[in-house]
């Protein structure tokens, strides 16, 4: 969920990363620099069905609406491990894409393991080949997370997931750099 640029592995730079806990909600603020143009980063981030290939924590990611639609619902199952406890978090999000600048997502209550939440993705051009991905999220699990140590461990895992998402976007975007991949992607996304 928290929920995902071209270049070599490790080209991504985490500028800022903060996770806070307010009561039962987790708030994430991340600024990640990607070595890819904003339009390519946006395209990679919205290639939802391919995210499990590049992010080992994502088990399933699929649109529940028309593939070429800029809005709809997205179902994803993400495996999160905190200490010795692992849980597959199922979520359904309503999304709206504002190509090539932003994606807004909102939890569909009762459709998964999240009680409420929203995620905002912003793709800002730093220069023609670099993007700042701003990720702001508020997530309220529908399951109990122990206070104190549980909050710390969940925050650590959410930070890790934000980094992995940036790296996954970079790997997906690198695929679009080859002529065969661009042709295949263009044929599935339409005009």
Secondary structure, 3 states (H helix, E strand, C coil): CCCCCCCCCCCCEEEEEEEEEECCEEEEEEEEEECCCHHHHHHHHCCHHHHHHHCCCEEEEEECCCCCCCEEEEEEEEEEEECCEEEEEEEEEEEEEECCCEEEEEECCCCCCEEEEEEEEEEEEEECCEEEEEEEEEEEECCCCCCCHHHHHHHHHHHHHHHHHHHHHHHHHHHCCCHHHHHHHHHHHCC
